[in-house]
Amino acid sequence: MMIRIVQLTFADAHCTGFEALFETLRNDIRQFPGCSHLELWKDRSRPGVYCTYSIWSGPDALDAYRHSDLFAQTWSTIKPWFSAKPDAWSLDRIASANL
């Protein structure tokens, strides 16, 4: 299992468009082979800053998604909307707690 967090920063004019696009695509991404979880978070103090949090069966599943038509179409749509370079982390869970 691998956790993927991607920080995306959008110009204010594109935030509503990004949220709407994510809403239309979230089920397709969640159903992509190897993806078991997907969330979208919005920063409380920095307008335009979002993070996706996803869980993948492993690096191969994430790479397959990143080379898919779904990813290519999504990325080509949102890339011009960025106001900062995206940042991403691939993480392995070491411990968890029930909150």
C-alpha positions as CSV (number, residue, x, y, z in Angstrom):
1,M,0.0,0.0,0.0
2,M,1.2,3.5,-0.8
3,I,-0.2,6.9,0.1
4,R,0.0,9.7,-2.4
5,I,-0.4,13.3,-1.4
6,V,-0.3,16.0,-4.1
7,Q,-0.5,19.7,-3.4
8,L,-2.0,21.8,-6.1
9,T,-2.1,25.6,-6.1
10,F,-4.6,27.3,-8.4
11,A,-5.2,30.9,-9.3
12,D,-8.3,32.1,-7.5
13,A,-10.2,32.4,-10.8
14,H,-9.9,28.6,-11.3
15,C,-10.8,27.2,-7.9
16,T,-14.5,26.7,-8.6
17,G,-13.6,25.1,-11.9
18,F,-11.2,22.7,-10.3
19,E,-13.7,21.7,-7.6
20,A,-16.4,21.1,-10.3
21,L,-14.0,19.1,-12.4
22,F,-12.8,17.0,-9.5
23,E,-16.4,16.2,-8.6
24,T,-17.0,14.9,-12.2
25,L,-13.8,12.8,-12.2
26,R,-13.5,11.5,-8.6
27,N,-15.4,8.3,-9.2
28,D,-13.4,7.5,-12.3
29,I,-10.2,8.0,-10.4
30,R,-11.4,6.0,-7.4
31,Q,-12.4,3.1,-9.6
32,F,-9.0,3.1,-11.4
33,P,-7.3,-0.3,-10.8
34,G,-5.1,-0.1,-7.7
35,C,-6.8,3.0,-6.2
36,S,-8.6,2.2,-3.0
37,H,-9.2,5.7,-1.6
38,L,-9.3,9.3,-2.8
39,E,-10.0,12.6,-1.0
40,L,-9.7,16.2,-1.9
41,W,-8.7,18.7,0.9
42,K,-8.6,22.5,0.8
43,D,-6.2,24.6,2.8
44,R,-8.0,26.7,5.4
45,S,-5.5,29.6,5.4
46,R,-4.2,29.7,1.8
47,P,-6.9,30.2,-0.8
48,G,-6.3,28.2,-3.9
49,V,-4.3,25.5,-2.2
50,Y,-5.7,21.9,-2.4
51,C,-4.3,18.5,-1.6
52,T,-5.4,15.2,-3.0
53,Y,-4.9,12.2,-0.7
54,S,-5.1,8.8,-2.4
55,I,-4.2,5.2,-1.5
56,W,-2.8,2.9,-4.1
57,S,-1.9,-0.7,-4.0
58,G,1.7,0.2,-4.9
59,P,3.9,2.2,-7.2
60,D,3.0,0.2,-10.3
61,A,-0.7,1.0,-9.9
62,L,0.1,4.7,-9.5
63,D,2.4,4.7,-12.5
64,A,-0.4,3.0,-14.6
65,Y,-2.8,5.8,-13.6
66,R,-0.2,8.5,-14.3
67,H,0.3,7.1,-17.8
68,S,-3.5,6.7,-18.5
69,D,-5.7,8.8,-20.8
70,L,-7.8,9.8,-17.7
71,F,-4.7,11.4,-16.1
72,A,-3.5,12.9,-19.3
73,Q,-6.8,14.6,-20.0
74,T,-7.2,15.8,-16.4
75,W,-3.7,17.1,-16.2
76,S,-3.9,18.9,-19.6
77,T,-7.1,20.7,-18.3
78,I,-5.8,21.8,-14.9
79,K,-2.1,22.5,-15.7
80,P,-2.8,26.0,-17.1
81,W,-4.8,26.8,-14.0
82,F,-1.8,26.4,-11.6
83,S,-0.4,29.5,-9.9
84,A,2.5,27.4,-8.4
85,K,4.3,24.2,-9.2
86,P,2.5,21.1,-7.8
87,D,4.3,19.2,-5.1
88,A,3.8,15.5,-4.5
89,W,4.8,12.9,-1.9
90,S,4.6,9.1,-2.1
91,L,4.4,7.7,1.4
92,D,4.4,4.3,3.2
93,R,2.4,4.0,6.3
94,I,4.5,3.2,9.4
95,A,1.8,3.3,12.0
96,S,-1.9,4.3,12.3
97,A,-4.2,5.2,15.1
98,N,-7.9,5.2,15.5
99,L,-8.9,8.8,16.1
